[in-house]
């Protein structure tokens, strides 16, 4: 596999010949900032993503790479899928674990998907079809931007059609986002309620414990006061007996 080093914009570049002696298994193949979905409360957060030796890891920032990653996922059995509506998003799934990632631009997204799929193909775990589909999608996007100079009538019709397409696309995207946000909100709410239930249970146990301790201390003080009163009464009786 070709060795790469990547700048913060996630563009891959070959290493210099003077760096060939570097341990290949530890040289990042691809790295850069991507938005990663965390949960419904915190939403999308920028994370430093690094692909090294078949493992995709993420850190809170580039400066925290020396302190260990916050999570990692193996690409060997992973499924990489571009989002149907969000052109800058792609998801990586392994069994029940899914990373929702989002690049700054569509081109950056294609670059990440191409490199990740290419790595899987070279490592023997990927499919050429997936890589070709990603490249064809990128090629189609570029070709669709090349067009001849339209006439004024064509321009007017195109603008009207484009407005309808944008409205329809926004409606679909809004509907999808609403369903997605609803599911995420439901899961997050369930987790919050479970946490609150645990806290309430701990508080109740604490109240029971302190209630028992208070009762014990009250009973102990009561017995002490009764003992002191009895002792004082006995002393008084002894003094009265001596006087008589």
Protein Blocks (a to p, Z undefined) as FASTA:
>chain_A
ZZddddfkopacdddfklmmpcfklmcfbgcdddddfbfmlmpaddddddeehiacddfb
fklmmnopfbdcdfklpccdddfklmmbccddehjbccddddfblklmmmmmmmmmmmmm
mnopacfklmmmmmmmmmmmmmmmpccdddfklmmmmmmmmmmmmmmmmmmmmmmmmmmm
mmmmmmmmmmmmmmmmmmmmmmmmmmmmmmmmmmmmmmmmmmmmmmmmmmmmmmmmmmmm
mmZZ
